[in-house]
Amino acid sequence: MKNTIVNSTPLIAKLKTKSKLTNLCYDLMHHFSFKFLSFAVQVYYTYLLIARSAYDTEKQKLLNYHQRLGLLGFFFLEFLIYLKALSNNFFKDRWNRMEITCYFLTLIGYIMGETKREFLQTYGKILICASSVRLITVAKESHTMRVLIDTFMISMPAIANLGSLLLLIIYIYAVLGM
């Protein structure tokens, strides 16, 4: 039953349109080179988030910041291409909704980072780091990764039950130890 629910994701079919731009965006969206470039940009963006150091000079910090903003612009361009190609079907796919949520959280994080308040800057950095979750979207292209993620999601209730049982045993031993 659970396996049927997991595999029951609706397929989004391509609708032929008269617009050459929409057809071009759809073909570009499904082209291997574009997908590879998108993945490479996501990996490089995550690398830029990790590569920061406390010993960086102001020039390096500024270069890193501008590179991340440029890559954020690429993500926005990718979003526009997907939106034009899929039009009304864009928000029906869970992966697209997750990606656009990550994008907007990152954008909000950059806006919060520009404020003068330190606590907002800290929360902004957390939101920016949350954008590395976009690397999970590689799973939608890889059948093996999808099988692993689906298996993990199906087994989560059993893992939660086992974890709660272990927590109960630890609690009992702690009470007996007192």
N, C-alpha and C positions, 0 to 999 in steps of 0.2 A: 504494500500500500504506500509506504513512504517513498519507495523507489519510483513509483508511478507519479507521485506528486513532484518529486525533484525533477524528473525528466519531462514534465508537462509544460515546458516553456513554449509559448507560442512563437512560431516562426514568422518573421517579417518578410513578406514577399516584396520584390521590386515592382513598383508600378511604373509602367511606361508612361512617360510624359512627353509633351511636345517641347518642353524647355530643354535646350541643349545644355544650359548651365547645370540644371538638376541632374541630367544624365552624366555629365562630366564629373560632377561631384560624387555621384554614386560609383562610377567606375574608379575614380581616384581613391575613394574610401575603401574599396575592396582590392586595390592593387597591392601586391606584395611589398614593393619598395616603399610605399607610403606607410604601411603597417610597420615595416622594419624601421623606418625613420622615426616614426612616432615612439616606438619602443626604445630606440637609442636615445632620443631626447628625454624620455622619462628616466632612463638609467643615468644619463648625464646630470639631469636636474637633481636626482637623489644624491649623486656623487657631490654636487656642489653644496648640498645641505650638510653632508658629512664632512667635507674637506675643510670647513672653517676651523680656525685655531685661535687660541687666545694670543698667540704670538704674531698674528698677521698684522701687517702694516695697514695704515689707513687706505693706501692705494689698492692693496689686495682686497680689503673688505669692500671697497667701492666697486672694484671690478667684479667681484663675486656677486654683489647685489645687482649690478646692471645685467650680468649674464642671466641671473635667475629671473629678472623682469623680462628679458628678451625671450626666454623659454616660456614664460607665462603667456607672452604674446603669441607664441607658436601654439600653445594649448588652446588659446582663444580662437585662433584661425582654424585649428582642427575641429573645435566645437562648431564653428560656423559651417564648415564643410559637411560635417555629419548632419547638422540641422537642415541644411539645404537639400542634402541627398535623401534624407528620410522624412522630412517635413513633419506631418502629423504623427508618424510612427516613432519619432525619436524618443519620446518620453514613455513609450510602452515597454521598452527594453530596460531591464533592471541595471544592466552594466552601464548604459548611457546615463541613467539617473545617478548612479554612484559616481561616475566620472565628473558630471557637471556639479554635483555636490562638493566633491574634492576641489574642483576648480574655484568655485565661489568661496569655499572656506579659506583657500589659499589667498584669494584676492582680499577677503576680509582681514586675514592675518597681516598682509602687507599694509593695508590701511591702518590697522591698529598699531603696527610697528612704527608708523610715522608720527604718532602722537608723542607728546612730551611726558606722559604719565608712564612710569616704569611698569606698573602692574599690567597695563594694557599692552605694552611692548612684550612682556613675558607671555601673555595669552596669545598675542599675535604670532610669536615664534612657535608656540605649540600648534597653532592652526596651520602654519606654514609646513611644519614637519609632518602633519597629518596628510599632506598631499602626496607623500611617498606611498600611500596606500594604492595609488593608481597603478603601481607595478603589479598588483594582483590581477589587473585586467588582462594580463598575458594569459591567464587561465582560460579566458573565453575562446582563445584560438587553439589552445593545446588540449587535445582530447584526454591525454593522460592526467594533466593538471585538473581538468574538470571532474574526472572520475575520483581523484584523490580528495578534492574539496567536497564533492557530493557524499563520498563515504564518510568524511569527517562530520558533515552536517547531519547525516543519518545517525551516526553513533554518538552525537552529543548528549542526548538524554541518558544513555547508558553510562557515559563518562561522568555526567553530573550525579547520577545515582551512586556510582562507585566512589566519587569524591566525597559526597555527603556521608556515606558509610564510613570511610576512612576518618573523616573529621569527627564523627560521633565516637569512634573507637579511641582516637587521640584524646577527646574530651573526657571520656570515661577514665582512661588511664591518668589524666591530669587530676581528676577529682579523687581517684583512689590514692594518688601520690600525696595529696594534701593531707 
